[in-house]
C-alpha cells in the first residue's frame, strides 16, 4: 500500500511541477547558451543583420514549416540571453507590426544607460511620456507630409551646390553630401547659412551629435554599475567622468547656441524664416530646442548614408540611369531642373529612391526598442526590460516579398501586383510610436538628389579607396547601427554642355 501511495504522491508532484512550468511561458527559441555567459558569444559583431537572419531561419518558431513551404523565406522570433539581459530578434513583418506597432505602448522604451543620461536628454532616448509627445508633435508640425513641401526650395538649392562641387572637384562624395545635408538642416532649422565646411555652427552640431551618440554606445562600465558615477574624478579609471563633463557641455551648446542666435536676430529684426523663429514663443521651449538640435544629430549620418548608396547604385547601374534620364527629359525637355511638383510624373525616379532604401537599408536593424512591461506573445514570455531588435534587412531581402532581393531593380516598385514588392518605406524608418519623424525630410532630399543628378549628369567609374573597380558583387559596407558603403570615388559628368549650363545657371550661389 505504502509504495503505491508514494508513487501516487510522486506522480501528483510531477504533474504539479509540469503544470506550473506550463503556466510560466517559455522564452522564444534561440541558440543554446553557455554556463554563466549565456549567448554572449552568439551576439554578432559584424554585419549583425545577416547572422540574425540566419538565427531566424535556424531557430525561428515556424522555421521548419516555412523552410518547406518557402525555402529561404524570412524566419521568426528568436531569443538570446546575454549576462541577464534578454534580446528578442524579430524578423517577420507580422511579429514586428503586432509587437512594435499594435502593442507599441509597451514596446517603445529605449536603452537609457547612466552614461547617456548624464550627458543629457535627446529624442532618441526619451521614454514615452509628456516630453516625448511634445517633441513628436513639434516634429509632425514641421516635418509632416504637407509641411515638408515648404522645405524643398532650400533642399533643392543645397542639392545643386553639392552637384556643382561633385562635378568640379570629382572628390569623395562624403564631404559634398555632408555639406548639402548639414547646410539644408541649419538653414531650415535656424535660418543659418553655412559658408564653409568647418563652419562654427556645423562644428557645434557635429560635436553635440558626437557627444550624444558616443554616450549611447553600449559597453560603458557605468551603464552596468551606475554607482560608479558618484566616484570623485581624481580616482584612477574614472576617465568616463571627464568625458561626461565635456560631452554634457557639447550637448548643451548644441541646444542653446543656435537657438540663442535666432533669438538675438529676432530681437534686432534681422532674422530670416526658420523653424526656430516659428517656435520661439512655443509654450515648451525645452522641447522646441531639443527637436531642432536633434534634426541634425539624427538626420545627418542617416541621410548621408542613404545618399551615398544612391550615388553608388547609379554609378553601378548605367541601364538604370539611361531609363531615368529618358523619363526626366520627357518631363523637363532638358530645359529646366526637375522639382518636387514633378514627382508624380517621375515614377521611375520614385522607384529608384525606394529601391535604394531596400537594397542596402541604411539602418538595417532599426534602433532597438525596450519592453517596459512583461508580455506574452504566441505563448512565449517577453520579459520586462527585453531589448527588441527588428531585423529590417531580413524583411527587405525576403525573396517572397522581393524576388532576387540582392539585385538593384527599381522597376520592381512599378509593379501593380500588391502581393510582392511592398513599399520599403513601411520598414526602413522603424515602427510604432518611435517611427522616424524625419522620414519625409529624408525622402525629399533623396528624391531631389536623384532627380537633379540624373537630369544633368551621368555617374560612372566607381572605385574603392584602393582604386579597385567596384561592382555590385564586390561592395563592402560597415557594420553597426548605420551601414555605410566603404569609401569610394566616382565620376560625375554633365550629360551635355546645355545641361552643364543648366546646373550652373539654374540657381544662384
Ligand atoms: C534615410 C534617412 C533616415 C533613415 C533611414 C532613418 C531611420 C530611422 C530609424 C530606423 C529610426 C528608429 C525608429 C524606431 O525606433 O523604430 C529613426 C529614428 C529617428 N529619426 Fe530617422 N532616419 C532617417 C533620417 C532622419 C532625419 C532626416 C531626421 C530629422 C528629423 C531623423 C530623425 C529621427 C529621430 C529624431 C529619431 C528618434 C525617434 C524616436 O526615438 O522617437 N531621421 N530613424
Boltz pocket constraint, residues with backbone or C-beta under 6 A from the ligand:
constraints:
  - pocket:
      binder: B
      contacts: [[A, 123], [A, 124], [A, 125], [A, 126], [A, 143], [A, 294], [A, 295], [A, 296], [A, 298], [A, 299], [A, 300], [A, 302], [A, 303], [A, 306], [A, 362], [A, 363], [A, 366], [A, 367], [A, 368], [A, 369], [A, 427], [A, 428], [A, 429], [A, 430], [A, 431], [A, 432], [A, 433], [A, 434], [A, 435], [A, 436], [A, 437], [A, 438], [A, 439], [A, 441], [A, 442]]
      max_distance: 6.0
